[in-house]
Amino acid sequence: MAGQSDFTQFTRDLTGLSRAERQAYLACAEGETGVREFARETGRSPGTVGNLLGRARDKLDDAGGQT
């Protein structure tokens, strides 16, 4: 099947993220959960979730989002 891409080609390597950063990133940045909703679900403040997302994005940007 020439011309088709394997799905794994488009996934990001999240191994450099802490567990909390990975959870926040997957739920809020890649998923459909809002920051406030995720904060309520995890018992964190929205500010903490925002910080986790920021650190996750910074780490992924530094890594170039490599697959």
Contacts in CASP RR format, 6 or more apart in sequence:
PFRMAT RR
TARGET T0000
AUTHOR 0000-0000-0000
METHOD contacts of the structure
MODEL  1
MAGQSDFTQFTRDLTGLSRAERQAYLACAEGETGVREFARETGRSPGTVG
NLLGRARDKLDDAGGQT
8 67 0 8 1.000
9 67 0 8 1.000
10 67 0 8 1.000
11 67 0 8 1.000
12 60 0 8 1.000
12 65 0 8 1.000
12 66 0 8 1.000
12 67 0 8 1.000
13 63 0 8 1.000
13 65 0 8 1.000
13 66 0 8 1.000
13 67 0 8 1.000
14 22 0 8 1.000
14 25 0 8 1.000
14 26 0 8 1.000
14 56 0 8 1.000
14 60 0 8 1.000
16 59 0 8 1.000
16 63 0 8 1.000
17 25 0 8 1.000
17 56 0 8 1.000
17 59 0 8 1.000
17 60 0 8 1.000
20 52 0 8 1.000
21 52 0 8 1.000
21 53 0 8 1.000
21 55 0 8 1.000
21 56 0 8 1.000
21 59 0 8 1.000
22 56 0 8 1.000
23 42 0 8 1.000
24 38 0 8 1.000
24 49 0 8 1.000
24 50 0 8 1.000
24 52 0 8 1.000
24 53 0 8 1.000
24 56 0 8 1.000
25 52 0 8 1.000
25 53 0 8 1.000
25 56 0 8 1.000
25 57 0 8 1.000
25 60 0 8 1.000
27 33 0 8 1.000
27 34 0 8 1.000
27 38 0 8 1.000
28 34 0 8 1.000
28 35 0 8 1.000
28 38 0 8 1.000
28 49 0 8 1.000
28 53 0 8 1.000
29 53 0 8 1.000
29 56 0 8 1.000
29 57 0 8 1.000
33 41 0 8 1.000
35 46 0 8 1.000
35 47 0 8 1.000
35 49 0 8 1.000
35 50 0 8 1.000
35 53 0 8 1.000
36 46 0 8 1.000
38 44 0 8 1.000
38 49 0 8 1.000
39 45 0 8 1.000
39 46 0 8 1.000
39 47 0 8 1.000
39 48 0 8 1.000
39 49 0 8 1.000
42 49 0 8 1.000
44 52 0 8 1.000
END
